[in-house]
Every structure is written in structure tokens, then in C-alpha cells.
Amino acid sequence: MSQQPEPTVQQLFDLTGRVALLTGASGYLGSSFAQALAEAGATVVVGSRDVARAKEALQALPGPAQHHAVVLDQMDHASLESGFRAAVKAAGKIDILVNNGHEALGKDLTNVTGEEFTRHLGNATSYFLLARLLHDHAVERKAPASVIMIGSMYGVVGSYPDAYAGLCNASPVAYHTLKGGIVHMTRHLAVYWATDGVRVNCLSPGPFPNEPRVPHEMVERLCSKSPMKRMGKPHELKGTLILLASDAGSYITGQNILIDGGWTAW
Ligand SMILES: NC(=O)c1ccc[n+]([C@@H]2O[C@H](COP(=O)([O-])OP(=O)(O)OC[C@H]3O[C@@H](n4cnc5c(N)ncnc54)[C@H](OP(=O)(O)O)[C@@H]3O)[C@@H](O)[C@H]2O)c1
């Protein structure tokens, strides 16, 4: 009996014919994720709370696939559902979900209110609800799917108080709680959905500050905490994203992959 030839590396990473829904596509890392998916051949459905921002993100994407834009506010469950349905309608199906959107919180452990803390955790609720929509869609289609949660090194380690002291709020306690929860939710969903062919993984960036939006002094302090002594650049996440999205990652599920210049290796 003749054996099927092994797929090549090019075939494994190729996303031609796949559709990816990406939330927060207009953002600092999201715009790079959208580029990566399009460059790998996928049709990308970009999500934003704002239709003009979604269209702008769409314009920036390379072909040959045709891309689409949907309005999706992850803090509003009706909008999550309508955004997902609009994405399926526009592209015909969804194979890959990148849960990247993030409603930020400027308050830390000294000044956050209970309501603000609870609202912030709603970012995780939406990651789950969107992931379940993709799971149910994939099961209905009898097709495999990949969910990629965007976590953070701060879902795995505490921050250094002296990196922020005197400059800005500390990294928010609600953020650490949120991202730790997302890392662990990944494992739970991966186990339940493995036999349905739905893989669930988490990509956790280390420090990727969007300068000049943050104090330069803080960036210098963060660099001193990193084994590589520098911050990450958005394109340094592209390879791992495509690994997890594509057949190259077909035996990877339930994992949290940290891309952090060695930050969590100390
Ligand atoms: N940058 C870093 O150093 C770093 C490190 C670790 C982890 N991360 C994670 O990486 C992800 C992207 O971060 P980033 O630095 O690229 O942030 P960013 O530039 O602020 O982008 C965040 C995106 O989230 C979207 N968003 C905000 N509220 C939303 C809502 N209610 N519903 C749906 N989308 C919403 C925004 O899009 P619209 O305004 O267009 O809706 C925006 O494009 C986040 O999950 C973040 O926690 C970042």
C-alpha cells in the first residue's frame, strides 16, 4: 500500500481557503495579527466596535483573499452574537477565531472599584462566548477549527512594582486576574472540545508597549527586567499565531505559548 506523502512545511502553514475572525483588529498587535493571517493566505474578517475603524483595518490587508469587516463589541453580548453571524454571512464560514480585543482598564489595586473590576473580567466572558459560537459552528459544519486566545505574561507571573512606581498606575490587578483566567480557560475548553476537532490555545505576549503611548522611562525599566534587554515588536508574534491557526499546529491544543524575550524564564 502506498503511503500518503507527508505535507510540506509550506502546505502546513498555508491558510489558503481558511477564514479567520479577528477581534480588536484595529489595535497595535491586532493589526499585525490581521496582516499575518492575510499573508498566510486566509480570508480575514476584522472586528472592531466602530465600522469606520473596521473598514480602515480591512483596507490595509493584502490579497489575494477577499477580506471583510464586522462590528463587534465584546462587552455587549448581543453585539458578539450579531458580529459572529455577520462574519459567517460575509465569508460563508469561520475556521479560526483570534480572541484579541481588549477593553482596557486604567485603574490598579489602589483605586479600582468593584464594578470596574467585574466589568474588566467581562473580557474573558466574551472570549468564552465567541469561542463557543465558533465551536458550535464547526460542529455543525463537521469541520475542524482553531481558537486562539490572546493572553499575557501577566496571566502567568506578577509584575515588578518598581517598574511602574512614580510613573503611572501599576499593571492592573483586574488584568492579572483576567489573563490568568484566560490562560486556564484555554486548557478547560481544549479538553472538552478536542474530540470535536476544535483546538484551543493561548498566545501570551510579553512586553510589547505601544510607544509613544506609554512613558519612555517605564519602557526603559521594563527593558532592564528582560533577559533580552528589549521590548517585543508586533511582527515577532506573527509566526506563533500562524503556527496555532494552521495545520502546522494540528497536534497542539490546550497550550499557553509565551512570546516574551525570556521574561518568564528568569
Ligand atoms: N501590547 C502589549 O504589550 C500586550 C502584552 C500582553 C498582552 N497583550 C494583549 O494583546 C491584545 C491586544 O493588545 P494591544 O496592545 O494591541 O491593545 P490595543 O492597541 O489597545 O488594541 C486593543 C483592541 O481591542 C479593541 N477593543 C477595545 N474594546 C473592545 C470591545 N469592547 N470589544 C471589542 N474590541 C474591543 C480595540 O478595537 P476598536 O477600538 O476598534 O473596537 C483595539 O483595537 C490584548 O488582549 C492585550 O491584553 C498586549
The ligand as an SDF file (V2000), in Angstrom:
LIG
                    3D

 48 52  0  0  0  0  0  0  0  0999 V2000
    0.7990   45.3110   23.9020 N   0  0  0  0  0  0  0  0  0  0  0  0
    1.2550   44.5260   24.8870 C   0  0  0  0  0  0  0  0  0  0  0  0
    2.3190   44.7650   25.4640 O   0  0  0  0  0  0  0  0  0  0  0  0
    0.4840   43.3050   25.3010 C   0  0  0  0  0  0  0  0  0  0  0  0
    1.1020   42.4100   26.1730 C   0  0  0  0  0  0  0  0  0  0  0  0
    0.4230   41.2750   26.5700 C   0  0  0  0  0  0  0  0  0  0  0  0
   -0.8480   41.0420   26.0820 C   0  0  0  0  0  0  0  0  0  0  0  0
   -1.4330   41.9220   25.2520 N   0  0  0  0  0  0  0  0  0  0  0  0
   -2.7860   41.6210   24.7800 C   0  0  0  0  0  0  0  0  0  0  0  0
   -2.8320   41.7390   23.3660 O   0  0  0  0  0  0  0  0  0  0  0  0
   -4.1390   42.1630   22.9640 C   0  0  0  0  0  0  0  0  0  0  0  0
   -4.0030   43.3810   22.0610 C   0  0  0  0  0  0  0  0  0  0  0  0
   -3.3440   44.4120   22.7890 O   0  0  0  0  0  0  0  0  0  0  0  0
   -2.8350   45.7380   22.0910 P   0  0  0  0  0  0  0  0  0  0  0  0
   -1.6220   46.1630   22.8020 O   0  0  0  0  0  0  0  0  0  0  0  0
   -2.8110   45.5740   20.6210 O   0  0  0  0  0  0  0  0  0  0  0  0
   -4.0120   46.7540   22.5090 O   0  0  0  0  0  0  0  0  0  0  0  0
   -4.6900   47.9510   21.7200 P   0  0  0  0  0  0  0  0  0  0  0  0
   -3.7780   48.5440   20.7120 O   0  0  0  0  0  0  0  0  0  0  0  0
   -5.2770   48.8520   22.7560 O   0  0  0  0  0  0  0  0  0  0  0  0
   -5.8740   47.2330   20.9370 O   0  0  0  0  0  0  0  0  0  0  0  0
   -6.9650   46.7110   21.6290 C   0  0  0  0  0  0  0  0  0  0  0  0
   -8.0770   46.4650   20.6180 C   0  0  0  0  0  0  0  0  0  0  0  0
   -9.2190   45.9840   21.3160 O   0  0  0  0  0  0  0  0  0  0  0  0
  -10.3600   46.5340   20.7190 C   0  0  0  0  0  0  0  0  0  0  0  0
  -11.4080   46.6810   21.7350 N   0  0  0  0  0  0  0  0  0  0  0  0
  -11.4260   47.5160   22.8090 C   0  0  0  0  0  0  0  0  0  0  0  0
  -12.5820   47.3590   23.4810 N   0  0  0  0  0  0  0  0  0  0  0  0
  -13.2960   46.4210   22.7960 C   0  0  0  0  0  0  0  0  0  0  0  0
  -14.5830   45.8490   22.9780 C   0  0  0  0  0  0  0  0  0  0  0  0
  -15.3900   46.2170   23.9790 N   0  0  0  0  0  0  0  0  0  0  0  0
  -14.9970   44.9210   22.0780 N   0  0  0  0  0  0  0  0  0  0  0  0
  -14.2030   44.5470   21.0440 C   0  0  0  0  0  0  0  0  0  0  0  0
  -12.9880   45.0590   20.8120 N   0  0  0  0  0  0  0  0  0  0  0  0
  -12.5500   45.9910   21.6900 C   0  0  0  0  0  0  0  0  0  0  0  0
   -9.9660   47.8690   20.1200 C   0  0  0  0  0  0  0  0  0  0  0  0
  -10.5790   47.9760   18.8550 O   0  0  0  0  0  0  0  0  0  0  0  0
  -11.7370   49.0420   18.4790 P   0  0  0  0  0  0  0  0  0  0  0  0
  -11.4660   50.2880   19.2700 O   0  0  0  0  0  0  0  0  0  0  0  0
  -11.5380   49.2320   17.0140 O   0  0  0  0  0  0  0  0  0  0  0  0
  -13.0250   48.3600   18.8220 O   0  0  0  0  0  0  0  0  0  0  0  0
   -8.4700   47.7280   19.8830 C   0  0  0  0  0  0  0  0  0  0  0  0
   -8.1930   47.5300   18.5230 O   0  0  0  0  0  0  0  0  0  0  0  0
   -4.9290   42.3930   24.2430 C   0  0  0  0  0  0  0  0  0  0  0  0
   -5.6900   41.2590   24.5460 O   0  0  0  0  0  0  0  0  0  0  0  0
   -3.8340   42.5900   25.2800 C   0  0  0  0  0  0  0  0  0  0  0  0
   -4.2440   42.2810   26.5810 O   0  0  0  0  0  0  0  0  0  0  0  0
   -0.8070   43.0600   24.8400 C   0  0  0  0  0  0  0  0  0  0  0  0
  1  2  1  0
  2  3  2  0
  2  4  1  0
  4  5  1  0
  4 48  2  0
  5  6  2  0
  6  7  1  0
  7  8  2  0
  8  9  1  0
  8 48  1  0
  9 10  1  0
  9 46  1  0
 10 11  1  0
 11 12  1  0
 11 44  1  0
 12 13  1  0
 13 14  1  0
 14 15  2  0
 14 16  1  0
 14 17  1  0
 17 18  1  0
 18 19  2  0
 18 20  1  0
 18 21  1  0
 21 22  1  0
 22 23  1  0
 23 24  1  0
 23 42  1  0
 24 25  1  0
 25 26  1  0
 25 36  1  0
 26 27  1  0
 26 35  1  0
 27 28  2  0
 28 29  1  0
 29 30  1  0
 29 35  2  0
 30 31  1  0
 30 32  2  0
 32 33  1  0
 33 34  2  0
 34 35  1  0
 36 37  1  0
 36 42  1  0
 37 38  1  0
 38 39  2  0
 38 40  1  0
 38 41  1  0
 42 43  1  0
 44 45  1  0
 44 46  1  0
 46 47  1  0
M  CHG  2   8   1  16  -1
M  END
$$$$
